[in-house]
Amino acid sequence: MKAVPRCGPPLAGTLFESPSAGSEDSIKIGLDLDEADPRGKTLVNDSEWGGDYFREKTISLKRDEEIAFQVIATTQKHYCEFSIELDVLSNGKLTNQRIDDHGKPFKVSARNTDYASYQKMYIGGVANDDGSGKWRSVDPQTYQ
């Protein structure tokens, strides 16, 4: 598994901040879009990369069997549009499968830790301390 990215400067318009409050266990594959050749890696935790997932593991499926991966693509430097390419071995034949968002690229942008660089900002979920969990507007110049 590898990403095929096209990257440029990160976005700085509006930030929606809603940190995760927990999730179910799944097979997590990380794609670091800041690398020259981003390949699927094991994700040790949400911020630490392991080795190439598919050099360490092989997934074998029986006919009509399915498996789902949670793909986490990150960048610390860019805004990227990307698709994912998989090499699939089926009946002794190697094929390449491209995965995208219904014909459009997936998109991700580096998140600037300086909130003041954003024009507008909204917080929701556990970040919204009014207890409602709903989205509310905050001033990016003063939010901490």
Buried (B, 14 or more C-beta within 10 A) or exposed (E): BBBBBEBEEBBBEEBEBBEEEEEEEEBBBBBBBBBEEBBBBBBEEEEEBEEBBBEEEEEEEEEEEEEEBEBBBBBEEBBBBBBBBBEEEEEEEEEEEEEEEEEEBBEBBBBBEEBEEBEEBBBBBEBBEEEEEEBBEBEBEEBE
